[in-house]
Amino acid sequence: MKQRLLLITCLLLSSLVPAFAADGKLMLAMMPKAKGNAYFLSCKAGADKAAKELSIELLFDGPTDSNAAKQNEIVENWITLGVDVIAVAAENKEGISTALRKAQKAGIKVVTYDADAMPDARSFFVNQATPQGIGYQLMDEAARLTNSTGEFAIITATLTAANQREWQKHIEARLAATYPNMKLVAVRPCDDLKDKAQSEATALMSANPNLKLIMAICSPGVPGAAEAVKQAGKTGKVKVIGLGLPNENKRYVHEGVTDSVILWNTMNLGYLSVYAGVAIAKGELKAGAKSIKAGSLGTFEIVGDNIMLGKPFIFNKGNIDQFDF
């Protein structure tokens, strides 16, 4: 009887206490939208640094391309493995949430970063910038470059990407409210692939001869669109802006093909996400908290259940060489 009670007690405790890695280290599993995407590799570099500082085991895995079903499959594998924390950039907000809720029921702590899941499927969202801030900044920059007139198009990763749909909503709201002489003529997906972004941008210019600007709101889309404009001999005639990494766009910025790249420090995003996940697992970060201390980066504000990384930053010819990511 005593042995049976002891076994039951152990099983109950195992469902409540994180199952640390075999060497005693906390295990955090981090999922990008696409593991080969330079944007997420930059996030991983920051995550690796945080993991080393915190002496935890970091797993990094995700689909080879933007694939919501594959994300769910990987989460299921991590549940079976018994990781302590999952940090995920959701490809499909609703789609990933069922698997994440299952993870939570198994005692795994969940945070999201870059792109959120449903609020009840995670504890906190590490928010690189508010969707409104991103959308407005992109639209304002597009208006500046076109003198607030003419046609422009958007290249996105996928039409279902939750964060990019949210950004697009605010881009269109800003357009309607502030720039009546500008017109959004098309939104094309590139599946987070530079080559496809290039072909889509080429098609956009062919179908819309009066196009003045291409706005890419996924990181491979910016150099893809820039290469299309360059190949078409329309440098300066069709402006290129978007959300992207400085290193992928420096050449095009210096050549005058891309006017500006808007983003945030992606390494810091990965770093902060790991610190947040570990703090939750250790019971140091709980609902209602107003701030979090993240190692060498200092203290970050928490608004509701969003941990705020900061405001978007504009990289241009004058400052882009100062950054290496």
N, C-alpha and C positions, 0 to 999 in steps of 0.2 A: 504493500500500500504506500509506504513512504517513497519507494522508488518511483511509483506511478505519479505521485504528487510532485516529486522533483522534476520528472519529465514534463508534466503539464506546465509547471512553473517556468521551466527553461524555454518551452515553446512560446509561452505568452510573452516572456521577456524578449525573445528573439524577434517578435513582431513589432516591438516598440523601440528597441535599441538598434541603431545602425549596424549593419554587418560589415565591419572593417575588413580591409584586405588582409591576406594571410600574414603579412609582416606587421600587422597592427596599424597600418596607415589607412586613413580615410580614403575612400575611392570615389572620385568624381568623374562622371561620364559626360563629355561635352559633344553636342551634335551641331554641325553647321547645316546649312541648306544643301550645300554641295562641297564635298571635302577637297576638291581640287581647285576651287575658286580662290584666287589670290586674296580677296577680301577676307575670307574666313581663315586662310593660312596666316594672315596677319593677326587676326583675333587669337589664333592658337599660340602665336609667339608670345603674346601677352599672358595667355593662360598658363603656358609653360613656366614663365617667370614666377607667376603667383604660386603655382603648384610647388615649385622648388622652395620658395620662401616659407610656405606653410607646411612643407614636408608631407604632402599628400600624393596619392597616385592618381594621375590624370589619364583617362582614356579619351581618345579623340576619334570619332568615326561618324560617317554620314553617307548619304547617297553620292554616287559619282556625278550625278546631275540633279537638278531640282525635281525631287520625286517624293510626294507626300506619303504614298503607300510604303515606300522603303523606309522612311523615317519611323513610321509606326512599327515596322518589323524590327528595326534596331532597338527601339524602346522596349519592345517585348523581350528581346534577347537580354537587355540590361536588367530587366525585372528578374528574369531567370538567374542571371549571374549574381544578383543581389548587391548591386552598387549602392552606395550611400546617398549620392546626390546625382541628379540629372540636370544639366543645363542645356537648353535646346533653343535653336533659332527656328521657329515654326514656319514651314512652307505653307501649310494650310491650317488656319486658326482652329476651325472646328474639327478637322480631321484628326489632328494630333492629340486633341484634348481627351478623348476617350482613353487612349493608351496612357496618357500622363495621369489621369485620375486613377487608373489601375495601379500605376507606380506608387502614387501617394497612399493608396490603401494597403500596399505592401510595405509601407514604412519608409519609402524612399522620398527624400526631400526633392522638390522640383523648383527650378528657377527658369525663366526664359530670358533671352537676350536677342537683340537685333529685331526679331519679329515675334510678337506675343501669341500665346495661346489664350483660351478662355480663362477668365480670372479664377474660377474655382479649380482649374487644373494645375495651378502653380502657386507658390507663396508670394514671389515678387517677380517683377519684370525689370530687367536692367535696360533702361531706355536710353538709347544713344542721343536722342533729341526728340522733342515732341513732334508728332506728325504735322501739326499746324506750322511749327517753326520751319520744318524741312520744306513743306509744300510752298509756303509763302516765300522763303528764301530763293527757291528755284524759280518761281514765277517772277519775282522781282528782278532777278538777275537776267532772265529771258527778256523781260520788258526793257531793261536798261540797254541790252545789246541790240534790240530791234527798234529802238525809239518808240516802244509801246504800240507798234503797228505791224500788221501782216500775219502770215500763216506760220505755224510751228507744229511739230509732231513730237510724240513721246515714244520712246522705246523702253519697254519694261521687261522684267525677267519672264514672268508668266502672268496670265490674266487672273490667276487665282491667288497670287502671292499676297498674303494679308497685309503686310506692312506697305507694300507698294500700292495696293488698292487704296489704302488710307491716305498715303501721300498724294496720290492722284486726286482724291476727293478734295483735298485742301488746295491743290494746284488749280483745280477747276473753280473752286469757290473764290479764290483770289482773282482769277481771270475774270469771272463774271462780275465781281464787285468793283474791280479797279481798272481793268484794261479792256474797255469795250471795243477797241479797234484792233484787237488781236484775236486770232481764231485758231483753235486746236482742230486740225484736220484729220488726225489719225493717231491711234495708239496701237503699236505693234509689239508682240512678245518676241524675245530672242532666246528663251530657254536658258538664260544665264550663260550664253556662249558668245564669245567675241566674233567668231566667223559668221554666225547667224545674224548678229547685230549689224555686221557690215553689209550683209546681203539685204537685210530689211531696210537699212538706211538708204542703200542704192535704189531699192524699189520705191521708197518714199519720195526721193528726189525725182525719180522718173515720172511718178504718178502726180506729183504736185510741183510743177515747174516754178511756181512763185514761192516755194518754201524758203523761209528766212532763217529757221533755226531748228535744230534737233536737240531735244532734251532727253538724255538717257538716265533712267532712275534705277539702274542696277550697274554694279561696277564693271562687268565686262562690256556693257553697252556703250560706255563712253569711248574707249579706244576703238571699238568696232565701228561706231558712227564716224569717228574722226578719220579712220582709214578710208572709209567710203567717200567722204567729202574730199579727201586728198586725192584719191584715185580718180574722182570725177572732175578734178581740176576746179573745184568750187570753194577753195580756201578763201575765206573772207566774205564770200557771197552767202554761204550757208554756215551760220554759226553753230558751234557745238558746245553744250554745257551738260553737266550731269553730276550724279553721285558716283565717285570713283576714288581709286587709290592714287596718291601723288606719283609713285614710281611708274605706274602703268601709263601715265598721261604726260609725263614731263616732256617727252620728245614732241608730242603734238602741241603742247602749250607753247614751247619755244619756237616751233615752226609757225605758230599763229593759226593753227587749225582749230584747236580747242581754246576757248577764251578763259574758262574757269571750271574748276572742279570743286564741288561742295561735298564735304564729308565731316567726319569726326575722327578722333584718334582711335583707329580700330584695335591697336594693341592694348590701349587702355580699356577698351570695351571688354576684351577677353580677360584681362587682368581683374577688372572689377567684378565680372561675372563669377569668377572662381572664388574671390574673397566673399562675395555675397552667399554663394552656395555653401561654403564651409561654415560661415557664421550661422546660417540657418541650421545646418546639421549639428552644430555644437550648442545650439540653443542661445546663441549670443545675439541673434537678430530675430525679432518677433513682430507680429502684426502690430501696427500702431507706432513703430519706431519712426523717428524723424530724421535720422542720419545714420551713416555707416562709415567707419574708418577702414580704409583699404590700403594698408601698407604704406609704401612710399608715395602713393598718389594723394594721400590725405583723406579728408572727410568729404562725403557726398550727401547731398540733400535727398530725402525720400519724400515724395508727394503721394499720399495714399499708399498704394502698393507698387509704385514706380520708383526705382532707384535711378536718379537722373545723372547721366554722364556729363551733359553740358550742352551748349548751343552749337549749331552747325558752324563750320569754318570754311571760308572761301580760299582755295589755293589758286594762285594765278602766277603769271610770269615773274612778278616781283618777289614772291616768297616760296615758290614750290620747291626750289633746290634746298631749302632749309630742312626738308622732311625726307625721311628714308623709310617708307613703308608702303 
